Amino acid sequence: MSDDHYELTFFHEPGPGPDDVPGCDIVLVHRRDTVGPGGHPLYHDDSGTVCAEISDRGEVRMFATGAHQHLRRPDLVRRPDHRPDHRPDPRAVRRAVVPAQVDRSHF
């Protein structure tokens, strides 16, 4: 599969309600023609709000695209599964997946 797009998964804790469960937000990002400061391709979501530099080893660096953004590293970075009904279960994945690596050599 091509590396022209990735899924960035951000897990979140359950809300205060008794029926609230852990969940996740999945953002699909697409490769652009630009590179980040680490020399790796930049990926953006369709709205242009999410911007990430993703290395060929899966290392991720997030970039602000507007004022007052609070950047958060994704909990999971992967190439998309093409099953339309697939959505990771944060309770299962959180235990099984190593968090996304961060390239700290340029910080």
C-alpha positions as CSV (number, residue, x, y, z in Angstrom):
1,M,0.0,0.0,0.0
2,S,1.1,3.5,-0.7
3,D,2.2,5.9,2.0
4,D,0.2,8.7,0.6
5,H,-2.2,8.7,3.6
6,Y,-2.4,7.7,7.3
7,E,-4.9,7.4,10.0
8,L,-4.1,9.4,13.2
9,T,-6.1,8.0,16.2
10,F,-6.6,10.1,19.3
11,F,-8.1,8.3,22.3
12,H,-10.1,10.1,24.9
13,E,-11.4,9.2,28.3
14,P,-15.0,8.6,29.1
15,G,-17.1,11.6,30.1
16,P,-18.7,12.1,33.5
17,G,-21.9,10.3,32.7
18,P,-22.5,6.7,33.9
19,D,-23.1,5.5,30.3
20,D,-20.0,7.2,28.8
21,V,-17.3,5.0,27.5
22,P,-13.8,5.6,26.2
23,G,-13.7,6.6,22.6
24,C,-11.5,7.8,19.8
25,D,-11.3,10.3,17.1
26,I,-9.7,9.2,13.8
27,V,-8.3,11.7,11.4
28,L,-7.3,10.8,7.9
29,V,-4.3,12.8,6.6
30,H,-3.0,12.9,3.1
31,R,0.5,13.5,1.9
32,R,1.4,16.9,0.5
33,D,4.2,18.0,-1.8
34,T,6.1,19.7,1.1
35,V,8.4,18.4,3.7
36,G,8.8,19.3,7.4
37,P,11.9,20.5,9.2
38,G,13.0,16.9,9.7
39,G,13.0,16.3,5.9
40,H,10.0,14.0,6.0
41,P,6.7,14.5,4.1
42,L,3.9,16.7,5.6
43,Y,0.4,15.3,5.8
44,H,-2.8,17.3,6.2
45,D,-6.4,16.4,6.8
46,D,-9.1,17.6,4.3
47,S,-9.9,20.7,6.4
48,G,-6.2,21.7,6.8
49,T,-6.5,21.8,10.6
50,V,-4.4,18.8,11.3
51,C,-0.8,18.8,10.1
52,A,1.8,16.1,10.8
53,E,5.3,15.2,9.6
54,I,5.5,11.4,9.4
55,S,8.7,9.7,8.9
56,D,9.1,6.3,7.0
57,R,9.6,4.7,10.5
58,G,6.3,6.0,11.8
59,E,7.7,8.9,13.8
60,V,5.2,11.7,14.1
61,R,5.6,15.5,14.7
62,M,2.5,17.6,14.9
63,F,2.4,21.2,13.7
64,A,0.0,24.0,14.6
65,T,-2.0,25.3,11.6
66,G,-3.7,28.2,13.5
67,A,-3.6,30.3,16.6
68,H,-4.5,28.8,20.0
69,Q,-4.2,25.2,19.0
70,H,-3.2,22.7,21.7
71,L,-1.2,20.1,19.9
72,R,-1.6,16.5,20.9
73,R,0.4,13.6,19.7
74,P,-1.7,10.8,18.2
75,D,-2.0,7.6,20.2
76,L,-1.9,5.5,17.1
77,V,-0.5,6.1,13.6
78,R,-1.2,3.6,10.8
79,R,-2.1,3.2,7.2
80,P,-5.9,2.9,6.9
81,D,-7.8,-0.3,6.9
82,H,-10.1,-0.3,3.9
83,R,-13.0,-2.0,5.8
84,P,-15.6,0.7,6.0
85,D,-17.0,-0.6,9.3
86,H,-13.6,-0.7,11.0
87,R,-13.1,1.5,14.1
88,P,-10.5,0.7,16.7
89,D,-11.8,-0.2,20.2
90,P,-9.8,2.1,22.5
91,R,-10.0,-0.3,25.4
92,A,-8.4,-3.1,23.3
93,V,-6.0,-1.0,21.2
94,R,-4.7,1.1,24.1
95,R,-3.3,-2.0,25.8
96,A,-1.9,-3.6,22.6
97,V,-0.3,-0.6,20.8
98,V,2.9,1.1,21.5
99,P,2.3,4.9,21.4
100,A,3.5,6.7,18.3
101,Q,7.2,7.5,18.2
102,V,8.3,11.1,18.4
103,D,11.4,12.2,16.6
104,R,13.1,14.3,19.2
105,S,16.4,14.9,17.3
106,H,15.1,18.2,16.0
107,F,13.6,19.6,19.2
